Amino acid sequence: MIIKSARQTEEDLQKINRFTRRALTADEVYCFHVILCDNEVDRDYESFTTEALHKLAELFIGKTGIFNHDPKGENQTARIYDTQVLTEEGKLTQAGEVYTYLFAKAYMVRSQKNADLILDIDAGIKKEVSVGCSVASVSCSVCGTNLREKRCEHTHGAKYNNKLCYSVLDDPTDAYEWSFVAVPAQKNAGVTKRYSERKDADQKEKGRKEECFRQPEELAKLFEIAQRSIMLTKEEAVHLGRYLETLKRQAEQGKAFRNWKEKQVKSFFLLQYPELSVEMAGSVVQKMTDEELSQFEGIYGAQGRLPQLSEGKEQEKLFQQKEFKI
């Protein structure tokens, strides 16, 4: 959340000019203060630890401000030049901790291009922000289970012995950017979390196989994360897409195989119980599990009593006449 615009001091200018190619003057820069993130439980039932905020304070120095987490060069607008972790005594989070937040100072160049944005900031229109970062630790607030390795039995948002369940985010490994957004996850600032760890250069040089970049179980977790608008790397998005395409093909093959089994078992019912209508036999078969279908197929197929049907329209006609080609 953008708190306010601010007049820069000589100390501010010195910190700003660490990132410039030439020394900028006070008249050339526009400064404002922003809360990047905090330790409150957010809309996704996730929360940074206080230790994580201190680490992020270091990581966000010099990071660029963009729009809607779109990493295009033309979206670069502002830059963080100073950070500080602050607390509000007397104010508690949902988890009962002292409210703590990451306070940052940002600057942008006063130019014709930025004039409208500066006006929107001063008018309180551009106010919400969100950060893109990576954390190494995600755990359950109730039982401490490492949620990157397995799930626990607790549900986010529920209370257990009066203790709120949420994901605890700790050990930040990188900070990518911060963005102007319309609806952030955190009410007081906004944050888009990213949990994946980048593979190191040595692993890439060893030529690891594409399918080994992420195991299916990991990709399934990433898909759940992606549904909550959490950022993925380009490589992760590609591999996730390919894995989902593989699942789609397998699902289609499984559906075709089940349809074949249903036809076989349906033919048995119609042969053994000619008083059944085609619709009723079909309704019964459709409600059977795959295991039940296999059991019927195995029992009556082994006895040579499972009829083999012709395909196409002729098959449906035979259903209606209670006659089958065996």
Protein Blocks (a to p, Z undefined) as FASTA:
>chain_A
ZZbdcdddfklmmmmmmmpcbdcdfklpccddddfbdcbdcfkopaddfklmmmmmmmmg
opacdeehiacfklpmbdcfbdcddddehiacfkopacddddddddddddfklmmmmmmm
mnomambdcdddddfbdcdfklopafklbccfbdehiaeehiacddddehifbdfbdcdd
fbdfblknopcddfbdcddfklmmnopafklmpcfklmmmmmmmmmnopacdfklmmmmm
mmmmmmmmmmmmmmmmmmmmmmmmmmmmmmmmmmbcfklmmmmmmmpcfklmmmmmmmmm
mnopaccddehjllmmmmmnopacZZ
